Amino acid sequence: MKKINEELYVGSQISEGDVQLLKEHGIKTIVCNRPDNEGQGQTNIDAIRNEANNHGLSVEYIPFAPLRLSMEDIKNFADLLKSDKKPIFAYCLSGLRSEQIAQLAYEYLEDK
């Protein structure tokens, strides 16, 4: 898990077993930036959402494939950054896409 700032962390694919650890770390919202069925053995968003609900965490699904990020995705992520659902943990396969969308969302908010 990489700390971007006090409100945002990014990382690689998680499984149901990671949700409790995220809660213990103080995370309030999990954001999945990885499309379901992108890779073999990937835990799908429904499994993550069910486990997160059991632990009182919010889950947002803003999936995008590499190099296929839309302005709508950036705006949706920016809305989360403005919300009271922080701290946020965003993940994808490696964490890189989540870090990229976060950077673009912060830039969008600065320009707004």
Jmol script that loads the backbone (N, CA, C; Angstrom):
load data "model"
ATOM      1  N   MET A   1       0.855  -1.175   0.000  1.00  0.00           N
ATOM      2  CA  MET A   1       0.000   0.000   0.000  1.00  0.00           C
ATOM      3  C   MET A   1       0.899   1.236   0.000  1.00  0.00           C
ATOM      4  N   LYS A   2       0.657   2.098  -0.960  1.00  0.00           N
ATOM      5  CA  LYS A   2       1.446   3.321  -1.092  1.00  0.00           C
ATOM      6  C   LYS A   2       0.607   4.510  -0.634  1.00  0.00           C
ATOM      7  N   LYS A   3       1.168   5.296   0.258  1.00  0.00           N
ATOM      8  CA  LYS A   3       0.481   6.486   0.753  1.00  0.00           C
ATOM      9  C   LYS A   3       0.721   7.642  -0.210  1.00  0.00           C
ATOM     10  N   ILE A   4      -0.372   8.192  -0.743  1.00  0.00           N
ATOM     11  CA  ILE A   4      -0.293   9.378  -1.588  1.00  0.00           C
ATOM     12  C   ILE A   4      -0.333  10.621  -0.692  1.00  0.00           C
ATOM     13  N   ASN A   5      -1.262  10.617   0.251  1.00  0.00           N
ATOM     14  CA  ASN A   5      -1.387  11.658   1.273  1.00  0.00           C
ATOM     15  C   ASN A   5      -2.251  11.088   2.396  1.00  0.00           C
ATOM     16  N   GLU A   6      -2.646  11.913   3.353  1.00  0.00           N
ATOM     17  CA  GLU A   6      -3.432  11.424   4.497  1.00  0.00           C
ATOM     18  C   GLU A   6      -4.804  10.895   4.088  1.00  0.00           C
ATOM     19  N   GLU A   7      -5.272  11.294   2.911  1.00  0.00           N
ATOM     20  CA  GLU A   7      -6.614  10.921   2.466  1.00  0.00           C
ATOM     21  C   GLU A   7      -6.642   9.773   1.483  1.00  0.00           C
ATOM     22  N   LEU A   8      -5.497   9.423   0.904  1.00  0.00           N
ATOM     23  CA  LEU A   8      -5.504   8.478  -0.210  1.00  0.00           C
ATOM     24  C   LEU A   8      -4.301   7.545  -0.196  1.00  0.00           C
ATOM     25  N   TYR A   9      -4.612   6.269  -0.397  1.00  0.00           N
ATOM     26  CA  TYR A   9      -3.610   5.222  -0.542  1.00  0.00           C
ATOM     27  C   TYR A   9      -3.944   4.454  -1.812  1.00  0.00           C
ATOM     28  N   VAL A  10      -2.941   3.910  -2.471  1.00  0.00           N
ATOM     29  CA  VAL A  10      -3.160   3.083  -3.653  1.00  0.00           C
ATOM     30  C   VAL A  10      -2.385   1.786  -3.491  1.00  0.00           C
ATOM     31  N   GLY A  11      -2.824   0.773  -4.236  1.00  0.00           N
ATOM     32  CA  GLY A  11      -2.128  -0.502  -4.159  1.00  0.00           C
ATOM     33  C   GLY A  11      -2.601  -1.466  -5.217  1.00  0.00           C
ATOM     34  N   SER A  12      -2.072  -2.667  -5.101  1.00  0.00           N
ATOM     35  CA  SER A  12      -2.382  -3.717  -6.069  1.00  0.00           C
ATOM     36  C   SER A  12      -3.661  -4.457  -5.670  1.00  0.00           C
ATOM     37  N   GLN A  13      -4.063  -5.370  -6.532  1.00  0.00           N
ATOM     38  CA  GLN A  13      -5.276  -6.177  -6.356  1.00  0.00           C
ATOM     39  C   GLN A  13      -5.376  -6.706  -4.932  1.00  0.00           C
ATOM     40  N   ILE A  14      -6.567  -6.593  -4.363  1.00  0.00           N
ATOM     41  CA  ILE A  14      -6.817  -7.135  -3.033  1.00  0.00           C
ATOM     42  C   ILE A  14      -7.768  -8.321  -3.127  1.00  0.00           C
ATOM     43  N   SER A  15      -7.869  -9.043  -2.018  1.00  0.00           N
ATOM     44  CA  SER A  15      -8.826 -10.143  -1.901  1.00  0.00           C
ATOM     45  C   SER A  15      -9.708  -9.861  -0.687  1.00  0.00           C
ATOM     46  N   GLU A  16     -10.667 -10.714  -0.461  1.00  0.00           N
ATOM     47  CA  GLU A  16     -11.574 -10.520   0.667  1.00  0.00           C
ATOM     48  C   GLU A  16     -10.811 -10.425   1.985  1.00  0.00           C
ATOM     49  N   GLY A  17      -9.757 -11.206   2.122  1.00  0.00           N
ATOM     50  CA  GLY A  17      -8.985 -11.218   3.359  1.00  0.00           C
ATOM     51  C   GLY A  17      -8.276  -9.914   3.667  1.00  0.00           C
ATOM     52  N   ASP A  18      -8.101  -9.069   2.680  1.00  0.00           N
ATOM     53  CA  ASP A  18      -7.421  -7.785   2.889  1.00  0.00           C
ATOM     54  C   ASP A  18      -8.342  -6.704   3.447  1.00  0.00           C
ATOM     55  N   VAL A  19      -9.637  -6.907   3.342  1.00  0.00           N
ATOM     56  CA  VAL A  19     -10.592  -5.867   3.729  1.00  0.00           C
ATOM     57  C   VAL A  19     -10.478  -5.541   5.217  1.00  0.00           C
ATOM     58  N   GLN A  20     -10.382  -6.541   6.059  1.00  0.00           N
ATOM     59  CA  GLN A  20     -10.246  -6.307   7.503  1.00  0.00           C
ATOM     60  C   GLN A  20      -8.992  -5.494   7.802  1.00  0.00           C
ATOM     61  N   LEU A  21      -7.896  -5.804   7.119  1.00  0.00           N
ATOM     62  CA  LEU A  21      -6.649  -5.056   7.326  1.00  0.00           C
ATOM     63  C   LEU A  21      -6.806  -3.593   6.914  1.00  0.00           C
ATOM     64  N   LEU A  22      -7.521  -3.358   5.821  1.00  0.00           N
ATOM     65  CA  LEU A  22      -7.764  -1.982   5.385  1.00  0.00           C
ATOM     66  C   LEU A  22      -8.588  -1.226   6.423  1.00  0.00           C
ATOM     67  N   LYS A  23      -9.597  -1.890   6.975  1.00  0.00           N
ATOM     68  CA  LYS A  23     -10.411  -1.263   8.023  1.00  0.00           C
ATOM     69  C   LYS A  23      -9.547  -0.929   9.231  1.00  0.00           C
ATOM     70  N   GLU A  24      -8.686  -1.859   9.628  1.00  0.00           N
ATOM     71  CA  GLU A  24      -7.806  -1.622  10.774  1.00  0.00           C
ATOM     72  C   GLU A  24      -6.853  -0.459  10.513  1.00  0.00           C
ATOM     73  N   HIS A  25      -6.536  -0.221   9.267  1.00  0.00           N
ATOM     74  CA  HIS A  25      -5.661   0.892   8.888  1.00  0.00           C
ATOM     75  C   HIS A  25      -6.430   2.223   8.850  1.00  0.00           C
ATOM     76  N   GLY A  26      -7.744   2.164   9.017  1.00  0.00           N
ATOM     77  CA  GLY A  26      -8.561   3.376   9.044  1.00  0.00           C
ATOM     78  C   GLY A  26      -9.218   3.738   7.728  1.00  0.00           C
ATOM     79  N   ILE A  27      -9.080   2.885   6.727  1.00  0.00           N
ATOM     80  CA  ILE A  27      -9.699   3.140   5.424  1.00  0.00           C
ATOM     81  C   ILE A  27     -11.220   3.133   5.567  1.00  0.00           C
ATOM     82  N   LYS A  28     -11.887   4.086   4.908  1.00  0.00           N
ATOM     83  CA  LYS A  28     -13.349   4.151   4.923  1.00  0.00           C
ATOM     84  C   LYS A  28     -13.965   3.730   3.598  1.00  0.00           C
ATOM     85  N   THR A  29     -13.211   3.922   2.503  1.00  0.00           N
ATOM     86  CA  THR A  29     -13.730   3.600   1.174  1.00  0.00           C
ATOM     87  C   THR A  29     -12.678   2.861   0.364  1.00  0.00           C
ATOM     88  N   ILE A  30     -13.116   1.804  -0.305  1.00  0.00           N
ATOM     89  CA  ILE A  30     -12.275   1.044  -1.230  1.00  0.00           C
ATOM     90  C   ILE A  30     -12.746   1.374  -2.637  1.00  0.00           C
ATOM     91  N   VAL A  31     -11.803   1.722  -3.502  1.00  0.00           N
ATOM     92  CA  VAL A  31     -12.128   2.023  -4.900  1.00  0.00           C
ATOM     93  C   VAL A  31     -11.415   1.014  -5.787  1.00  0.00           C
ATOM     94  N   CYS A  32     -12.193   0.314  -6.600  1.00  0.00           N
ATOM     95  CA  CYS A  32     -11.629  -0.639  -7.554  1.00  0.00           C
ATOM     96  C   CYS A  32     -11.526   0.030  -8.920  1.00  0.00           C
ATOM     97  N   ASN A  33     -10.302   0.116  -9.431  1.00  0.00           N
ATOM     98  CA  ASN A  33     -10.070   0.674 -10.765  1.00  0.00           C
ATOM     99  C   ASN A  33      -9.782  -0.415 -11.786  1.00  0.00           C
ATOM    100  N   ARG A  34      -9.985  -1.655 -11.396  1.00  0.00           N
ATOM    101  CA  ARG A  34      -9.675  -2.786 -12.275  1.00  0.00           C
ATOM    102  C   ARG A  34     -10.962  -3.441 -12.769  1.00  0.00           C
ATOM    103  N   PRO A  35     -11.151  -3.545 -14.081  1.00  0.00           N
ATOM    104  CA  PRO A  35     -12.346  -4.220 -14.592  1.00  0.00           C
ATOM    105  C   PRO A  35     -12.390  -5.683 -14.145  1.00  0.00           C
ATOM    106  N   ASP A  36     -13.576  -6.161 -13.809  1.00  0.00           N
ATOM    107  CA  ASP A  36     -13.735  -7.583 -13.488  1.00  0.00           C
ATOM    108  C   ASP A  36     -13.273  -8.433 -14.660  1.00  0.00           C
ATOM    109  N   ASN A  37     -12.757  -9.599 -14.356  1.00  0.00           N
ATOM    110  CA  ASN A  37     -12.303 -10.587 -15.345  1.00  0.00           C
ATOM    111  C   ASN A  37     -11.135 -10.103 -16.195  1.00  0.00           C
ATOM    112  N   GLU A  38     -10.391  -9.147 -15.693  1.00  0.00           N
ATOM    113  CA  GLU A  38      -9.219  -8.673 -16.417  1.00  0.00           C
ATOM    114  C   GLU A  38      -8.090  -9.708 -16.363  1.00  0.00           C
ATOM    115  N   GLY A  39      -8.031 -10.444 -15.268  1.00  0.00           N
ATOM    116  CA  GLY A  39      -6.963 -11.424 -15.119  1.00  0.00           C
ATOM    117  C   GLY A  39      -7.438 -12.679 -14.417  1.00  0.00           C
ATOM    118  N   GLN A  40      -6.750 -13.750 -14.666  1.00  0.00           N
ATOM    119  CA  GLN A  40      -7.081 -15.031 -14.053  1.00  0.00           C
ATOM    120  C   GLN A  40      -6.824 -14.962 -12.550  1.00  0.00           C
ATOM    121  N   GLY A  41      -7.756 -15.495 -11.775  1.00  0.00           N
ATOM    122  CA  GLY A  41      -7.603 -15.526 -10.334  1.00  0.00           C
ATOM    123  C   GLY A  41      -7.915 -14.216  -9.637  1.00  0.00           C
ATOM    124  N   GLN A  42      -8.401 -13.253 -10.362  1.00  0.00           N
ATOM    125  CA  GLN A  42      -8.722 -11.935  -9.813  1.00  0.00           C
ATOM    126  C   GLN A  42      -9.978 -12.014  -8.949  1.00  0.00           C
ATOM    127  N   THR A  43      -9.953 -11.404  -7.785  1.00  0.00           N
ATOM    128  CA  THR A  43     -11.139 -11.314  -6.944  1.00  0.00           C
ATOM    129  C   THR A  43     -12.058 -10.252  -7.539  1.00  0.00           C
ATOM    130  N   ASN A  44     -13.305 -10.626  -7.828  1.00  0.00           N
ATOM    131  CA  ASN A  44     -14.198  -9.669  -8.490  1.00  0.00           C
ATOM    132  C   ASN A  44     -14.768  -8.656  -7.504  1.00  0.00           C
ATOM    133  N   ILE A  45     -15.328  -7.608  -8.050  1.00  0.00           N
ATOM    134  CA  ILE A  45     -15.808  -6.494  -7.239  1.00  0.00           C
ATOM    135  C   ILE A  45     -16.937  -6.911  -6.307  1.00  0.00           C
ATOM    136  N   ASP A  46     -17.791  -7.840  -6.713  1.00  0.00           N
ATOM    137  CA  ASP A  46     -18.893  -8.263  -5.844  1.00  0.00           C
ATOM    138  C   ASP A  46     -18.379  -8.905  -4.564  1.00  0.00           C
ATOM    139  N   ALA A  47     -17.335  -9.715  -4.667  1.00  0.00           N
ATOM    140  CA  ALA A  47     -16.753 -10.352  -3.480  1.00  0.00           C
ATOM    141  C   ALA A  47     -16.137  -9.300  -2.555  1.00  0.00           C
ATOM    142  N   ILE A  48     -15.446  -8.338  -3.136  1.00  0.00           N
ATOM    143  CA  ILE A  48     -14.855  -7.257  -2.334  1.00  0.00           C
ATOM    144  C   ILE A  48     -15.961  -6.432  -1.681  1.00  0.00           C
ATOM    145  N   ARG A  49     -16.995  -6.107  -2.448  1.00  0.00           N
ATOM    146  CA  ARG A  49     -18.102  -5.301  -1.925  1.00  0.00           C
ATOM    147  C   ARG A  49     -18.801  -6.019  -0.766  1.00  0.00           C
ATOM    148  N   ASN A  50     -19.070  -7.307  -0.916  1.00  0.00           N
ATOM    149  CA  ASN A  50     -19.735  -8.057   0.151  1.00  0.00           C
ATOM    150  C   ASN A  50     -18.908  -8.051   1.429  1.00  0.00           C
ATOM    151  N   GLU A  51     -17.617  -8.292   1.303  1.00  0.00           N
ATOM    152  CA  GLU A  51     -16.744  -8.310   2.480  1.00  0.00           C
ATOM    153  C   GLU A  51     -16.638  -6.911   3.092  1.00  0.00           C
ATOM    154  N   ALA A  52     -16.532  -5.902   2.255  1.00  0.00           N
ATOM    155  CA  ALA A  52     -16.452  -4.524   2.757  1.00  0.00           C
ATOM    156  C   ALA A  52     -17.730  -4.144   3.496  1.00  0.00           C
ATOM    157  N   ASN A  53     -18.878  -4.530   2.959  1.00  0.00           N
ATOM    158  CA  ASN A  53     -20.149  -4.250   3.631  1.00  0.00           C
ATOM    159  C   ASN A  53     -20.196  -4.902   5.005  1.00  0.00           C
ATOM    160  N   ASN A  54     -19.637  -6.100   5.123  1.00  0.00           N
ATOM    161  CA  ASN A  54     -19.585  -6.788   6.414  1.00  0.00           C
ATOM    162  C   ASN A  54     -18.740  -6.034   7.433  1.00  0.00           C
ATOM    163  N   HIS A  55     -17.824  -5.207   6.956  1.00  0.00           N
ATOM    164  CA  HIS A  55     -16.932  -4.449   7.838  1.00  0.00           C
ATOM    165  C   HIS A  55     -17.278  -2.962   7.889  1.00  0.00           C
ATOM    166  N   GLY A  56     -18.404  -2.581   7.287  1.00  0.00           N
ATOM    167  CA  GLY A  56     -18.851  -1.194   7.344  1.00  0.00           C
ATOM    168  C   GLY A  56     -18.082  -0.229   6.456  1.00  0.00           C
ATOM    169  N   LEU A  57     -17.457  -0.744   5.405  1.00  0.00           N
ATOM    170  CA  LEU A  57     -16.708   0.099   4.476  1.00  0.00           C
ATOM    171  C   LEU A  57     -17.508   0.330   3.203  1.00  0.00           C
ATOM    172  N   SER A  58     -17.312   1.482   2.592  1.00  0.00           N
ATOM    173  CA  SER A  58     -17.922   1.788   1.297  1.00  0.00           C
ATOM    174  C   SER A  58     -17.038   1.244   0.185  1.00  0.00           C
ATOM    175  N   VAL A  59     -17.662   0.925  -0.939  1.00  0.00           N
ATOM    176  CA  VAL A  59     -16.927   0.464  -2.117  1.00  0.00           C
ATOM    177  C   VAL A  59     -17.428   1.234  -3.332  1.00  0.00           C
ATOM    178  N   GLU A  60     -16.487   1.708  -4.131  1.00  0.00           N
ATOM    179  CA  GLU A  60     -16.804   2.377  -5.390  1.00  0.00           C
ATOM    180  C   GLU A  60     -16.104   1.616  -6.507  1.00  0.00           C
ATOM    181  N   TYR A  61     -16.781   1.490  -7.630  1.00  0.00           N
ATOM    182  CA  TYR A  61     -16.250   0.753  -8.778  1.00  0.00           C
ATOM    183  C   TYR A  61     -16.067   1.729  -9.934  1.00  0.00           C
ATOM    184  N   ILE A  62     -14.813   2.098 -10.201  1.00  0.00           N
ATOM    185  CA  ILE A  62     -14.471   3.002 -11.307  1.00  0.00           C
ATOM    186  C   ILE A  62     -13.413   2.289 -12.144  1.00  0.00           C
ATOM    187  N   PRO A  63     -13.841   1.245 -12.874  1.00  0.00           N
ATOM    188  CA  PRO A  63     -12.865   0.437 -13.619  1.00  0.00           C
ATOM    189  C   PRO A  63     -12.472   1.072 -14.946  1.00  0.00           C
ATOM    190  N   PHE A  64     -11.226   0.877 -15.311  1.00  0.00           N
ATOM    191  CA  PHE A  64     -10.786   1.274 -16.645  1.00  0.00           C
ATOM    192  C   PHE A  64      -9.576   0.450 -17.031  1.00  0.00           C
ATOM    193  N   ALA A  65      -9.506   0.134 -18.311  1.00  0.00           N
ATOM    194  CA  ALA A  65      -8.378  -0.630 -18.844  1.00  0.00           C
ATOM    195  C   ALA A  65      -7.197   0.315 -19.046  1.00  0.00           C
ATOM    196  N   PRO A  66      -5.983  -0.222 -19.056  1.00  0.00           N
ATOM    197  CA  PRO A  66      -4.822   0.639 -19.303  1.00  0.00           C
ATOM    198  C   PRO A  66      -5.008   1.459 -20.584  1.00  0.00           C
ATOM    199  N   LEU A  67      -4.679   2.724 -20.496  1.00  0.00           N
ATOM    200  CA  LEU A  67      -4.762   3.671 -21.614  1.00  0.00           C
ATOM    201  C   LEU A  67      -6.192   3.930 -22.082  1.00  0.00           C
ATOM    202  N   ARG A  68      -7.173   3.622 -21.263  1.00  0.00           N
ATOM    203  CA  ARG A  68      -8.582   3.839 -21.630  1.00  0.00           C
ATOM    204  C   ARG A  68      -9.317   4.645 -20.564  1.00  0.00           C
ATOM    205  N   LEU A  69      -8.642   5.566 -19.966  1.00  0.00           N
ATOM    206  CA  LEU A  69      -9.208   6.399 -18.920  1.00  0.00           C
ATOM    207  C   LEU A  69     -10.047   7.509 -19.549  1.00  0.00           C
ATOM    208  N   SER A  70     -11.269   7.673 -19.052  1.00  0.00           N
ATOM    209  CA  SER A  70     -12.154   8.706 -19.595  1.00  0.00           C
ATOM    210  C   SER A  70     -12.236   9.902 -18.647  1.00  0.00           C
ATOM    211  N   MET A  71     -12.698  11.009 -19.165  1.00  0.00           N
ATOM    212  CA  MET A  71     -12.903  12.196 -18.335  1.00  0.00           C
ATOM    213  C   MET A  71     -13.958  11.917 -17.270  1.00  0.00           C
ATOM    214  N   GLU A  72     -14.951  11.122 -17.606  1.00  0.00           N
ATOM    215  CA  GLU A  72     -15.985  10.760 -16.630  1.00  0.00           C
ATOM    216  C   GLU A  72     -15.372   9.989 -15.462  1.00  0.00           C
ATOM    217  N   ASP A  73     -14.439   9.074 -15.754  1.00  0.00           N
ATOM    218  CA  ASP A  73     -13.747   8.339 -14.692  1.00  0.00           C
ATOM    219  C   ASP A  73     -13.007   9.306 -13.770  1.00  0.00           C
ATOM    220  N   ILE A  74     -12.314  10.265 -14.358  1.00  0.00           N
ATOM    221  CA  ILE A  74     -11.550  11.246 -13.577  1.00  0.00           C
ATOM    222  C   ILE A  74     -12.489  12.073 -12.705  1.00  0.00           C
ATOM    223  N   LYS A  75     -13.605  12.522 -13.256  1.00  0.00           N
ATOM    224  CA  LYS A  75     -14.573  13.308 -12.487  1.00  0.00           C
ATOM    225  C   LYS A  75     -15.163  12.487 -11.346  1.00  0.00           C
ATOM    226  N   ASN A  76     -15.478  11.217 -11.601  1.00  0.00           N
ATOM    227  CA  ASN A  76     -16.023  10.361 -10.545  1.00  0.00           C
ATOM    228  C   ASN A  76     -15.019  10.184  -9.411  1.00  0.00           C
ATOM    229  N   PHE A  77     -13.752  10.003  -9.762  1.00  0.00           N
ATOM    230  CA  PHE A  77     -12.717   9.858  -8.739  1.00  0.00           C
ATOM    231  C   PHE A  77     -12.545  11.181  -7.986  1.00  0.00           C
ATOM    232  N   ALA A  78     -12.589  12.292  -8.698  1.00  0.00           N
ATOM    233  CA  ALA A  78     -12.479  13.610  -8.060  1.00  0.00           C
ATOM    234  C   ALA A  78     -13.619  13.834  -7.068  1.00  0.00           C
ATOM    235  N   ASP A  79     -14.816  13.388  -7.414  1.00  0.00           N
ATOM    236  CA  ASP A  79     -15.951  13.509  -6.498  1.00  0.00           C
ATOM    237  C   ASP A  79     -15.683  12.763  -5.197  1.00  0.00           C
ATOM    238  N   LEU A  80     -15.062  11.605  -5.294  1.00  0.00           N
ATOM    239  CA  LEU A  80     -14.712  10.858  -4.082  1.00  0.00           C
ATOM    240  C   LEU A  80     -13.695  11.617  -3.242  1.00  0.00           C
ATOM    241  N   LEU A  81     -12.737  12.241  -3.906  1.00  0.00           N
ATOM    242  CA  LEU A  81     -11.713  12.997  -3.178  1.00  0.00           C
ATOM    243  C   LEU A  81     -12.314  14.186  -2.431  1.00  0.00           C
ATOM    244  N   LYS A  82     -13.448  14.692  -2.911  1.00  0.00           N
ATOM    245  CA  LYS A  82     -14.132  15.810  -2.248  1.00  0.00           C
ATOM    246  C   LYS A  82     -15.104  15.328  -1.171  1.00  0.00           C
ATOM    247  N   SER A  83     -15.381  14.047  -1.126  1.00  0.00           N
ATOM    248  CA  SER A  83     -16.391  13.511  -0.219  1.00  0.00           C
ATOM    249  C   SER A  83     -15.832  13.334   1.193  1.00  0.00           C
ATOM    250  N   ASP A  84     -16.711  12.928   2.085  1.00  0.00           N
ATOM    251  CA  ASP A  84     -16.286  12.640   3.459  1.00  0.00           C
ATOM    252  C   ASP A  84     -15.996  11.150   3.652  1.00  0.00           C
ATOM    253  N   LYS A  85     -15.838  10.423   2.561  1.00  0.00           N
ATOM    254  CA  LYS A  85     -15.602   8.974   2.609  1.00  0.00           C
ATOM    255  C   LYS A  85     -14.117   8.640   2.689  1.00  0.00           C
ATOM    256  N   LYS A  86     -13.323   9.500   3.290  1.00  0.00           N
ATOM    257  CA  LYS A  86     -11.876   9.312   3.335  1.00  0.00           C
ATOM    258  C   LYS A  86     -11.449   8.842   4.719  1.00  0.00           C
ATOM    259  N   PRO A  87     -10.331   8.185   4.803  1.00  0.00           N
ATOM    260  CA  PRO A  87      -9.356   7.888   3.763  1.00  0.00           C
ATOM    261  C   PRO A  87      -9.834   6.812   2.786  1.00  0.00           C
ATOM    262  N   ILE A  88      -9.269   6.893   1.592  1.00  0.00           N
ATOM    263  CA  ILE A  88      -9.620   6.020   0.477  1.00  0.00           C
ATOM    264  C   ILE A  88      -8.440   5.117   0.148  1.00  0.00           C
ATOM    265  N   PHE A  89      -8.752   3.864  -0.167  1.00  0.00           N
ATOM    266  CA  PHE A  89      -7.755   2.954  -0.736  1.00  0.00           C
ATOM    267  C   PHE A  89      -8.233   2.593  -2.131  1.00  0.00           C
ATOM    268  N   ALA A  90      -7.452   2.929  -3.154  1.00  0.00           N
ATOM    269  CA  ALA A  90      -7.789   2.606  -4.545  1.00  0.00           C
ATOM    270  C   ALA A  90      -6.818   1.548  -5.050  1.00  0.00           C
ATOM    271  N   TYR A  91      -7.360   0.584  -5.796  1.00  0.00           N
ATOM    272  CA  TYR A  91      -6.494  -0.485  -6.295  1.00  0.00           C
ATOM    273  C   TYR A  91      -6.799  -0.853  -7.736  1.00  0.00           C
ATOM    274  N   CYS A  92      -5.800  -1.477  -8.358  1.00  0.00           N
ATOM    275  CA  CYS A  92      -5.903  -2.063  -9.694  1.00  0.00           C
ATOM    276  C   CYS A  92      -4.950  -3.258  -9.688  1.00  0.00           C
ATOM    277  N   LEU A  93      -4.445  -3.660 -10.816  1.00  0.00           N
ATOM    278  CA  LEU A  93      -3.530  -4.803 -10.844  1.00  0.00           C
ATOM    279  C   LEU A  93      -2.261  -4.514 -10.047  1.00  0.00           C
ATOM    280  N   SER A  94      -1.614  -3.395 -10.339  1.00  0.00           N
ATOM    281  CA  SER A  94      -0.338  -3.075  -9.684  1.00  0.00           C
ATOM    282  C   SER A  94      -0.393  -1.836  -8.794  1.00  0.00           C
ATOM    283  N   GLY A  95      -1.432  -1.041  -8.921  1.00  0.00           N
ATOM    284  CA  GLY A  95      -1.537   0.230  -8.216  1.00  0.00           C
ATOM    285  C   GLY A  95      -1.231   1.423  -9.106  1.00  0.00           C
ATOM    286  N   LEU A  96      -0.621   1.172 -10.249  1.00  0.00           N
ATOM    287  CA  LEU A  96      -0.212   2.258 -11.143  1.00  0.00           C
ATOM    288  C   LEU A  96      -1.406   3.010 -11.725  1.00  0.00           C
ATOM    289  N   ARG A  97      -2.408   2.291 -12.213  1.00  0.00           N
ATOM    290  CA  ARG A  97      -3.597   2.962 -12.770  1.00  0.00           C
ATOM    291  C   ARG A  97      -4.292   3.806 -11.705  1.00  0.00           C
ATOM    292  N   SER A  98      -4.372   3.258 -10.495  1.00  0.00           N
ATOM    293  CA  SER A  98      -5.021   3.999  -9.411  1.00  0.00           C
ATOM    294  C   SER A  98      -4.251   5.267  -9.077  1.00  0.00           C
ATOM    295  N   GLU A  99      -2.938   5.178  -9.103  1.00  0.00           N
ATOM    296  CA  GLU A  99      -2.123   6.365  -8.858  1.00  0.00           C
ATOM    297  C   GLU A  99      -2.307   7.391  -9.978  1.00  0.00           C
ATOM    298  N   GLN A 100      -2.409   6.921 -11.213  1.00  0.00           N
ATOM    299  CA  GLN A 100      -2.597   7.828 -12.348  1.00  0.00           C
ATOM    300  C   GLN A 100      -3.941   8.544 -12.288  1.00  0.00           C
ATOM    301  N   ILE A 101      -5.013   7.805 -12.012  1.00  0.00           N
ATOM    302  CA  ILE A 101      -6.323   8.458 -11.959  1.00  0.00           C
ATOM    303  C   ILE A 101      -6.374   9.434 -10.794  1.00  0.00           C
ATOM    304  N   ALA A 102      -5.722   9.108  -9.691  1.00  0.00           N
ATOM    305  CA  ALA A 102      -5.690  10.022  -8.550  1.00  0.00           C
ATOM    306  C   ALA A 102      -4.985  11.321  -8.920  1.00  0.00           C
ATOM    307  N   GLN A 103      -3.853  11.207  -9.564  1.00  0.00           N
ATOM    308  CA  GLN A 103      -3.106  12.399  -9.970  1.00  0.00           C
ATOM    309  C   GLN A 103      -3.949  13.270 -10.899  1.00  0.00           C
ATOM    310  N   LEU A 104      -4.604  12.648 -11.864  1.00  0.00           N
ATOM    311  CA  LEU A 104      -5.448  13.403 -12.795  1.00  0.00           C
ATOM    312  C   LEU A 104      -6.657  14.013 -12.091  1.00  0.00           C
ATOM    313  N   ALA A 105      -7.211  13.310 -11.117  1.00  0.00           N
ATOM    314  CA  ALA A 105      -8.355  13.840 -10.369  1.00  0.00           C
ATOM    315  C   ALA A 105      -7.942  15.048  -9.533  1.00  0.00           C
ATOM    316  N   TYR A 106      -6.780  14.981  -8.900  1.00  0.00           N
ATOM    317  CA  TYR A 106      -6.291  16.141  -8.144  1.00  0.00           C
ATOM    318  C   TYR A 106      -6.043  17.324  -9.077  1.00  0.00           C
ATOM    319  N   GLU A 107      -5.472  17.077 -10.243  1.00  0.00           N
ATOM    320  CA  GLU A 107      -5.244  18.153 -11.217  1.00  0.00           C
ATOM    321  C   GLU A 107      -6.570  18.747 -11.684  1.00  0.00           C
ATOM    322  N   TYR A 108      -7.556  17.890 -11.907  1.00  0.00           N
ATOM    323  CA  TYR A 108      -8.887  18.348 -12.312  1.00  0.00           C
ATOM    324  C   TYR A 108      -9.475  19.266 -11.239  1.00  0.00           C
ATOM    325  N   LEU A 109      -9.347  18.880  -9.974  1.00  0.00           N
ATOM    326  CA  LEU A 109      -9.884  19.694  -8.886  1.00  0.00           C
ATOM    327  C   LEU A 109      -9.156  21.034  -8.773  1.00  0.00           C
ATOM    328  N   GLU A 110      -7.868  21.041  -9.018  1.00  0.00           N
ATOM    329  CA  GLU A 110      -7.092  22.291  -8.972  1.00  0.00           C
ATOM    330  C   GLU A 110      -7.508  23.244 -10.088  1.00  0.00           C
ATOM    331  N   ASP A 111      -7.808  22.689 -11.253  1.00  0.00           N
ATOM    332  CA  ASP A 111      -8.178  23.505 -12.414  1.00  0.00           C
ATOM    333  C   ASP A 111      -9.619  23.988 -12.363  1.00  0.00           C
ATOM    334  N   LYS A 112     -10.403  23.364 -11.542  1.00  0.00           N
ATOM    335  CA  LYS A 112     -11.831  23.650 -11.492  1.00  0.00           C
ATOM    336  C   LYS A 112     -12.109  24.984 -10.852  1.00  0.00           C
TER     337      LYS A 112
END
end "model"
wireframe off; spacefill off
backbone 0.3
color backbone group
